[in-house]
Amino acid sequence: MSNTAEYMLKVTDVCKKYGKYEVLKQMSFTVPKGSIYGLVGRNGAGKTTIMRIISGLQKPTSGKVEYGFDHKGYGKIGALVELPSIYSSKSARENLIFQYINLGLKIDGSVDELLKLVSLDNTGKKKAGRFSLGMRQRLGIAMAMAGNPDMLILDEPINGLDPQGIIEIRDLLQRLNREKGITIIISSHILTELSKLATNFAFVEGGEVVKEVTIEDVENAGGVQSEFFSSKPQDLLRVLKEKGLDARIEEGTGIIRVKGVFNLTDVVLEASKQGVNIARVSTRETDLETYFINLVGGHGNV
Amino acid sequence: MFNLLRFEIRRIRSNLFFWILTLYCMVWPVFIATFYRLVFSLNVTEDGRFSFGKLNMTGGEKQYICWLILSAFFAEMPKFMALFTCLYIGKDQSDGFVRNKRIAGHSRLSVFMSNNIAQSLVTVFWCVVYICFGMLGLKINGFGPMLNGGEIFARLATAIAVLLVLSALFTSIAFAFRNRAIPVVLAILFTMVISGVSMATGMYSMPKAASDSYEKCFAEAVEFRVEQGTLTKEDALKLKKENTAEAARGGKAWYVFHPVYQATNAGFQSDYNMPNGLGLTSGEMIYKEKIDYTDSFVMSGLMQEVLIDKDKVAKMDGVSTSYATKNLEYVLKSVIWYAVFTGVGFILFKRRDLF
């Protein structure tokens, strides 16, 4: 693979089956060099599986994973997939030293620098098994970052972190991306956080990528979206459509979503005239979460 | 691979369980040597009082005690190896560090082999420590050590080679599961099964040539007695029918267990008269110079009845084997089985998803 490729990673038609159960169905996406690439999807959508495949922990049933950089050799890829891989009976420093030996790195001052970077420099001999979830996450990130990898793969890295910790990790990842040019592939359930961090997104649903967008695309999609709640959603939908609005009903919940700006008073009066009640209306600007919900539908667990 | 080996050795050095077992390998042989010293120097006076006197043993008996103590690791190590290997590798898998190694860019082969080699090194280390401290125990207790001109080391090295096969087996079991408990239980079960199979196959170790020679010898002796007129032809026929080569080998079961004995290391314990206390309880404390099946024939009691010359039987084809030959056989079999278990273990590990 040429090192001059524009992409850092190219996933083409990757399938993964466990017996008859197909977790990934021809998943394809491209991670540009220098990007922070967010994978967005519900639980069980296939995010972790594709991250495991990219990291080399699992083999795809079919399809191709191409790297736009020389990924062979030690420490070219750093990854934190699901739970941090750390020895619970060792201290943070000992864990990092083991990771350094694993990578064939010289054990020098950078071990302590890395500990400081993730705010674990004052944990002393405390065993990692006694760390809080947030501390374990930070140690996992530090271990993934050991040896300055070209690409970082982080699956739910901010899980269990307190607000301050989330901000610190966000700043750290942005700094690594900006200053060292490390490409980061990240997944998170906290979409507001992901939207502050990632430059590109792939929306994953049912084992495939339904759409790839940039942060600009999300912002440009912009506008306002309103949600109507009514005991007669089908009647209300008819009223809204008669008013010429871009309205859609969500199956199952009966929530009606309307895109764009409109005169709410007109809508309420018209509905009242036709005997359709409106229980509640909420309005918000489009963000990553809204974008995702609009794309895949429903209020599913992201 | 070298990085990973360095990694494993550093991790093993920082493992408390490893040092506890090492301490056991240091203390236990010295304790056992001291125990034997006390047993063999124990005197009971006429008034029923106990006292410890001078060690009163022949050189041959001391030689046997040396072999008994120095080779005891063979019977004791497997359970500890099973426990240590499965817990050690299991920890790597349950804590997820095996994933770190893979993500770092190490091939699965490197990950597997570094652990396999590290576990083999641990086995050799424990055995060597056990032997060294065994010699110390023998020395301070006045048993020598009597090493048969160094020949005993060739047998001990063979025993270590046989144990290395178990090390490869336990490593493969540990890598086959993500769970830590299953490999521990499986490995301990394997140890027990292997021990049972060893006892069974050991009873059918006699080569066909030895039993054929015995049958021939027996028939000649019976014919001689018929010629002398001390045995009737009917009795001679009856004796011959009872003393066939197959009967000497142990009956039909020989056809099942002897191939197992030949193909595996299962007969090692019986071939090498490994410490099982039998020698002591039967009062026969002999460091055997060769494997001699004449003893099995003598045990039938019929040899005395028909007056077979024991020395004549011993000189016949296949009745005895030197330990130099046996050492070579067991080392070769160990190399083959080590490769088989390592290969199968790696294939299983390679096919497994790493979660």
Interface residues (C-beta under 8 A of the other chain):
Chain A: R52 S55 G56 L57 Q58 K59 H71 K72 G73 Y74 G75 K76 I77 G78 A79 V81 E82 L83 P84 S85 I86 Y87 S88 S89 K90 E94 F98 Q99 I101 N102 L103 G104 M143 G147
Chain B: N3 L4 R6 F7 R10 R11 S14 K91 D95 G96 F97 V98 R99 N100 K101 R102 I103 A104 G105 H106 D353 L354 F355
